[in-house]
Amino acid sequence: MILKGKRRFPAGCILGAILLTGFVPHLIAADSLPLGTLTYREVEGDVVTTHVLTFTPEESGYGVDLRTTRPGGDVLQIFRVDADLATLDWTFSDPGRRMDLAARVQGQNIVLTGSFAGKRVDKRFSAKGPPWNQLFQMGLGPFAQSGKKDMSFRSIGTQGPGELKIGKMSVTRKGEETIEIAGKPVAVIHLRISLSGLLSVFWHGDYWYRKGDGLFLRYRGRNRKGGPIAVSELIEERP
Protein backbone atom coordinates (compact mmCIF):
# COMPACT_ATOMS: atom_id res chain seq x y z
CA MET A 1 0.00 0.00 0.00
CA ILE A 2 1.24 3.49 -0.82
CA LEU A 3 0.17 6.53 1.17
CA LYS A 4 0.84 9.92 -0.38
CA GLY A 5 0.81 12.53 2.38
CA LYS A 6 -0.03 16.22 2.05
CA ARG A 7 1.70 19.03 3.90
CA ARG A 8 -0.85 20.30 6.37
CA PHE A 9 1.42 21.78 9.01
CA PRO A 10 4.03 24.55 9.13
CA ALA A 11 6.77 22.02 9.94
CA GLY A 12 7.51 18.35 10.36
CA CYS A 13 9.71 15.63 11.83
CA ILE A 14 9.84 11.88 12.44
CA LEU A 15 12.82 10.66 14.26
CA GLY A 16 13.72 13.89 15.95
CA ALA A 17 13.17 12.38 19.33
CA ILE A 18 15.61 9.61 18.56
CA LEU A 19 18.14 12.34 17.89
CA LEU A 20 17.26 14.09 21.14
CA THR A 21 17.22 10.95 23.27
CA GLY A 22 15.31 7.71 22.49
CA PHE A 23 13.69 4.53 24.13
CA VAL A 24 11.08 1.45 24.60
CA PRO A 25 10.12 -1.63 26.71
CA HIS A 26 9.46 -5.32 26.16
CA LEU A 27 5.95 -4.82 24.84
CA ILE A 28 6.40 -5.87 21.24
CA ALA A 29 4.95 -9.02 19.75
CA ALA A 30 7.06 -10.60 17.03
CA ASP A 31 4.28 -10.07 14.49
CA SER A 32 4.04 -6.33 15.11
CA LEU A 33 6.94 -5.18 12.93
CA PRO A 34 5.91 -4.27 9.37
CA LEU A 35 8.43 -6.27 7.35
CA GLY A 36 9.29 -4.23 4.28
CA THR A 37 9.91 -0.50 3.81
CA LEU A 38 8.30 2.57 5.35
CA THR A 39 8.99 6.13 4.16
CA TYR A 40 8.28 9.24 6.23
CA ARG A 41 8.54 12.87 5.19
CA GLU A 42 9.54 15.42 7.81
CA VAL A 43 9.02 19.15 7.44
CA GLU A 44 10.67 21.55 9.88
CA GLY A 45 10.30 25.14 8.79
CA ASP A 46 11.71 25.24 5.25
CA VAL A 47 13.77 22.06 5.71
CA VAL A 48 12.43 18.80 4.27
CA THR A 49 13.90 15.48 5.40
CA THR A 50 13.10 11.93 4.32
CA HIS A 51 13.40 8.87 6.58
CA VAL A 52 13.33 5.38 5.07
CA LEU A 53 13.11 2.34 7.36
CA THR A 54 13.70 -1.17 6.02
CA PHE A 55 12.80 -4.19 8.18
CA THR A 56 14.19 -7.70 7.66
CA PRO A 57 13.70 -10.84 9.77
CA GLU A 58 16.71 -12.38 11.50
CA GLU A 59 17.21 -15.60 13.43
CA SER A 60 16.58 -14.08 16.86
CA GLY A 61 14.62 -10.95 15.95
CA TYR A 62 14.87 -8.26 13.31
CA GLY A 63 17.31 -6.03 11.53
CA VAL A 64 16.26 -2.44 10.80
CA ASP A 65 18.05 0.06 8.57
CA LEU A 66 17.09 3.71 8.93
CA ARG A 67 18.44 6.16 6.37
CA THR A 68 17.77 9.86 6.90
CA THR A 69 18.27 12.13 3.89
CA ARG A 70 18.53 15.82 4.73
CA PRO A 71 20.22 18.97 3.37
CA GLY A 72 23.17 18.61 5.76
CA GLY A 73 23.97 15.07 4.59
CA ASP A 74 22.68 11.55 5.14
CA VAL A 75 22.51 9.80 8.51
CA LEU A 76 22.49 6.01 8.69
CA GLN A 77 21.34 3.96 11.67
CA ILE A 78 21.33 0.18 11.88
CA PHE A 79 19.44 -1.62 14.62
CA ARG A 80 19.37 -5.25 15.69
CA VAL A 81 16.46 -6.00 17.97
CA ASP A 82 15.07 -9.11 19.61
CA ALA A 83 11.56 -10.48 19.11
CA ASP A 84 10.27 -7.97 21.72
CA LEU A 85 11.98 -5.09 19.90
CA ALA A 86 14.35 -4.48 22.80
CA THR A 87 17.60 -3.19 21.29
CA LEU A 88 20.53 -5.60 21.16
CA ASP A 89 22.92 -3.36 19.25
CA TRP A 90 22.82 -0.12 17.29
CA THR A 91 25.13 1.89 15.07
CA PHE A 92 24.82 5.56 14.17
CA SER A 93 26.76 7.35 11.44
CA ASP A 94 26.51 11.10 10.76
CA PRO A 95 29.53 12.14 8.63
CA GLY A 96 28.43 15.78 8.64
CA ARG A 97 28.95 15.95 12.42
CA ARG A 98 31.89 13.52 12.38
CA MET A 99 29.89 11.20 14.63
CA ASP A 100 30.21 7.42 14.46
CA LEU A 101 28.74 5.44 17.35
CA ALA A 102 28.12 1.81 18.21
CA ALA A 103 26.26 0.53 21.25
CA ARG A 104 25.39 -2.95 22.44
CA VAL A 105 24.29 -4.89 25.47
CA GLN A 106 27.27 -6.57 27.14
CA GLY A 107 26.46 -8.41 30.34
CA GLN A 108 25.02 -5.95 32.86
CA ASN A 109 25.96 -2.89 30.79
CA ILE A 110 25.08 -1.04 27.63
CA VAL A 111 28.43 -0.15 26.10
CA LEU A 112 28.73 2.90 23.85
CA THR A 113 31.89 3.37 21.76
CA GLY A 114 33.00 5.33 18.71
CA SER A 115 34.08 8.86 17.95
CA PHE A 116 32.63 12.35 17.82
CA ALA A 117 34.36 15.40 16.37
CA GLY A 118 37.72 13.63 16.50
CA LYS A 119 37.37 12.54 20.13
CA ARG A 120 37.03 8.97 21.31
CA VAL A 121 33.74 7.86 22.90
CA ASP A 122 33.81 5.04 25.45
CA LYS A 123 30.91 4.91 27.94
CA ARG A 124 29.03 2.33 29.96
CA PHE A 125 25.47 2.53 31.20
CA SER A 126 23.67 0.09 33.46
CA ALA A 127 21.36 -2.27 31.61
CA LYS A 128 19.06 -2.32 34.65
CA GLY A 129 15.93 -0.21 34.80
CA PRO A 130 13.52 0.65 31.99
CA PRO A 131 14.39 -1.24 28.79
CA TRP A 132 16.71 0.24 26.19
CA ASN A 133 15.25 0.78 22.74
CA GLN A 134 16.39 3.24 20.11
CA LEU A 135 13.47 2.43 17.80
CA PHE A 136 10.63 3.58 20.01
CA GLN A 137 8.46 5.11 17.27
CA MET A 138 7.76 1.66 15.89
CA GLY A 139 7.91 -0.10 19.24
CA LEU A 140 5.14 1.87 20.93
CA GLY A 141 2.45 0.50 18.64
CA PRO A 142 1.60 -2.47 20.89
CA PHE A 143 1.52 -0.18 23.94
CA ALA A 144 -0.90 2.12 22.11
CA GLN A 145 -3.18 -0.83 21.38
CA SER A 146 -2.89 -2.26 24.88
CA GLY A 147 -5.08 0.40 26.49
CA LYS A 148 -2.52 1.02 29.24
CA LYS A 149 -2.20 4.60 30.45
CA ASP A 150 1.55 5.11 30.81
CA MET A 151 5.00 3.55 30.65
CA SER A 152 8.70 4.48 30.50
CA PHE A 153 11.79 3.47 28.54
CA ARG A 154 15.38 4.59 27.85
CA SER A 155 17.50 5.56 24.87
CA ILE A 156 20.84 7.10 23.95
CA GLY A 157 20.88 10.67 22.69
CA THR A 158 22.87 11.91 19.72
CA GLN A 159 22.29 15.66 20.06
CA GLY A 160 20.86 18.25 22.41
CA PRO A 161 20.86 17.90 26.22
CA GLY A 162 20.88 14.11 25.99
CA GLU A 163 23.90 13.88 23.70
CA LEU A 164 25.95 10.72 24.41
CA LYS A 165 23.83 10.00 27.49
CA ILE A 166 21.13 7.46 28.18
CA GLY A 167 17.89 9.04 29.28
CA LYS A 168 14.53 8.02 30.61
CA MET A 169 11.34 8.90 28.75
CA SER A 170 7.73 8.81 29.88
CA VAL A 171 4.80 7.88 27.63
CA THR A 172 1.21 8.93 28.31
CA ARG A 173 -1.85 7.76 26.44
CA LYS A 174 -3.90 10.80 25.36
CA GLY A 175 -6.82 8.98 23.77
CA GLU A 176 -8.36 7.96 20.45
CA GLU A 177 -8.78 10.38 17.56
CA THR A 178 -9.29 10.56 13.81
CA ILE A 179 -6.67 12.21 11.61
CA GLU A 180 -6.34 12.61 7.86
CA ILE A 181 -3.67 10.68 5.96
CA ALA A 182 -3.45 11.03 2.17
CA GLY A 183 -6.83 12.72 2.22
CA LYS A 184 -8.56 9.90 4.07
CA PRO A 185 -9.70 9.73 7.71
CA VAL A 186 -7.80 7.21 9.84
CA ALA A 187 -8.65 6.08 13.38
CA VAL A 188 -5.58 6.57 15.57
CA ILE A 189 -4.29 6.43 19.12
CA HIS A 190 -2.53 9.54 20.36
CA LEU A 191 0.49 9.19 22.66
CA ARG A 192 2.62 11.90 24.22
CA ILE A 193 6.29 11.24 24.95
CA SER A 194 8.30 13.50 27.24
CA LEU A 195 11.49 13.60 29.21
CA SER A 196 10.85 12.03 32.61
CA GLY A 197 10.31 13.90 35.85
CA LEU A 198 11.04 17.61 36.10
CA LEU A 199 12.72 17.54 32.69
CA SER A 200 9.31 17.07 31.08
CA VAL A 201 8.95 20.86 30.87
CA PHE A 202 11.87 21.00 28.40
CA TRP A 203 10.56 18.67 25.71
CA HIS A 204 7.60 16.59 24.62
CA GLY A 205 6.39 15.18 21.34
CA ASP A 206 3.02 13.91 20.13
CA TYR A 207 2.78 10.61 18.26
CA TRP A 208 -0.13 9.00 16.45
CA TYR A 209 -0.51 5.25 15.78
CA ARG A 210 -2.98 3.50 13.50
CA LYS A 211 -5.62 1.93 15.69
CA GLY A 212 -6.02 -1.17 13.53
CA ASP A 213 -2.42 -2.41 13.68
CA GLY A 214 -0.44 0.06 15.81
CA LEU A 215 1.63 1.42 12.91
CA PHE A 216 3.34 4.75 13.60
CA LEU A 217 1.79 7.41 11.33
CA ARG A 218 2.68 10.91 12.53
CA TYR A 219 4.89 12.91 14.87
CA ARG A 220 4.55 16.57 15.88
CA GLY A 221 6.91 18.48 18.18
CA ARG A 222 10.05 20.60 18.37
CA ASN A 223 13.34 18.94 17.53
CA ARG A 224 15.42 21.68 19.14
CA LYS A 225 14.94 24.48 21.61
CA GLY A 226 13.59 27.56 19.91
CA GLY A 227 13.13 25.71 16.62
CA PRO A 228 9.94 25.57 14.55
CA ILE A 229 7.29 22.92 15.02
CA ALA A 230 8.27 19.78 13.13
CA VAL A 231 5.83 17.28 11.64
CA SER A 232 6.65 13.86 10.24
CA GLU A 233 4.14 11.69 8.43
CA LEU A 234 4.06 8.30 6.74
CA ILE A 235 3.91 8.80 2.97
CA GLU A 236 4.72 5.32 1.64
CA GLU A 237 4.25 1.79 2.93
CA ARG A 238 5.64 -1.15 0.96
CA PRO A 239 5.34 -4.71 2.33
N, C-alpha and C positions, 0 to 999 in steps of 0.2 A: 504494500500500500504506500502511496506517495501523498504526503500532505504538503501543500504549498501555502506557506504562511503569508500574512499581510502585515505590514508595519502599522501598528495601531497605537504605539507608545512613543514618547520622545526619546527613549533610549532602550538598550537591551543588553542582557548578559546571561550566560549559562553557567559556566564553571568558575565564575568569579569567586565563589565561596571556597572552592578548592584552593584557589590561589591565596585566599586570605587565611584559611586554616582548613579544615576538612574532617570527615568522620562517618561511623555507622556500627550497629550491633548485629548479633547473630539472630536476625529475624528473617533471613532470606531463604525461601524454598528454592531448590535446585531448578525448578521449572520457571522461575520468575524472570530470569534474564532473557531478553529478546535476542536470540542468536541471529546475527546478521549485522546490518549497519544502520545507525541512526545519525541524522544530520540536524544540527541546531544552528540557527542564525542569531547572533547577539548584536544588539545595537546599543551603543553607549555614546550619547551625543552624536557627533558626526563620524564616529568610528564604527565600522562593521567588521565583525569577527565571525568566522565559521568554525564549528567544532564537529568533528566526525568521529564517532565511536564505533569500533568494530569488535564484535563479540565472537569468540570461538571456544568450543568445548575442549577441555583438557582432562587428563586421567583423574585428577582429584578436585576439579573445579572448572574454572574458566580463565581464559586469557582475554584481556581487553586492551585494545590500542586506542588512544585518544590523541588525535592530531588537531591542534588549534592553529588556524591560519589567520594572521592579523597583520596590520601594516608594519609593525615593528619586527616581524619575522615569525617563523613557525615555532611552536612549542610541541614537543612530543612526550607523552606519558604512556608507560606500559605498566599494566597491573596484572598480577596473578592472584586470584582469589579462590577461596575454598567454596564448597557447595553452599555455604551460608552467606557468601559474599564478604566474609571477613578477609581483610588484606593479608596476604602471605609475603609478598614483596612488591616493590614499586620503584620505577625509575622515572626521573624527570629531567628533561633536557631543554634548556632555553639558551641557545647560543647568543642571542642578543644581549642577555644579562650575564653571560659567561657563568651560567649555573648548570651544573651537572650533578644530580643527586641519585643515590640509591639507598633504599631502606628495606629491611626485612626483619622478620621475627627470628630471633636467635635465643633459644632457651627462655629465660625470664625477661628478656629485653627486646626492645625494638631498636635496631642499630641503624643509624643514619650516617652515611659516608659520602664523599664526593668533593666537589670544589665549588667555590663561589667567588667571582671577581679575583681569581688568582690565589685565593686562600683555601687551605685544606679544611674540610668539614669532617668531623669525627665525633658523633654524639650518641649517647645511649639513653633511652627512655624506658621506664618500667612498662612491661606488658600487662601489668595488673590494672584493674579498674575498667571503665567503659571500653568496649571493643574498639580496635583501630580499624578504620576503613576510609580510604581516600576517595572512594567512589560512591559517596553517600547519595548523590542525586538519584542514581538508579536504585540504590539499596533501600531507600525509604518507601518504596512502593508497597511492600508487604505490610509495613507499619501503618501506612495510610489506610489500607484495606482492613486492618485488624480491628479498628474502632477504638484502640487505646488512645488515651489522652495526651501522654507525654513520654519522653524517653531522652537518653543522652548517648553521646558517642565521642570519639576522639579522632584527630587527624593532624597531619604535619603541615605547617604553613610554608609557603614559598615567597610571600611578600607581605608587606604591612606589619602590624604589631605582632603577628604570629610567625614571622619569618624564622625558619629553622627551629621552630619549637613545636611541641605537640600540645594541642589545646583541647579543651572540653567544650562541646556544643550541646545546646538544649533544643529539643523539638517539641512543638506544641501543635496539637490538632485544632484548626480554626473552624472546620465544618465543611459541609458539602455545598457546592456551587455549580453554576453552569457558565462556561466561558466559550468563546468563539475561536475555533481553529480552522483555518482555510475556509472561512465563511460559513462554517457549520457549527451548531451548538454541541458542546460536549460536556457530559456530566463529569465533574472532577471533585477531588478532595484537596482542600487547601491546608497546607502545613506552613508554619513559621519556624525558621531556624535562627537561633541567636547565640552569641557567646554566652557562656554560663555565668550565673551569679551576677555580681555588680557590673561585670563587663558587658552585660546585655544592652546597656544604654549606648554602647559605642557602635554596635552593628547588629542588624537582623536582615534576613531575606525571606521573601515569600515564594513558596513553591507549590505548583499544582500538578496533581497526578490523576491520570485517567481512572475513573471509578471502576470501569469494567475489568481492567487487568493491572492497574497500579503503575502504568508507564508514565515516566516523568515527561511533562508537556511544556511547562513554562516556569521561568524564574523572573522575579522582579526585585531589585534592590540596588544599593550602591556598592560598587566594587572598591571604592577608595574614598577616604574622608574628603568631603567637599566636592566630590565628583558628581556628574549627572546621574539620574536614575538610569539603570541598565535593565534591559529586558531581553531574555533569551527564549526562543520558542522552537519547538520541533517543526521542521519543514519537510523532512523526508524520512520515510521508514521503509527499509528494504529487508525482508526476511532473508 
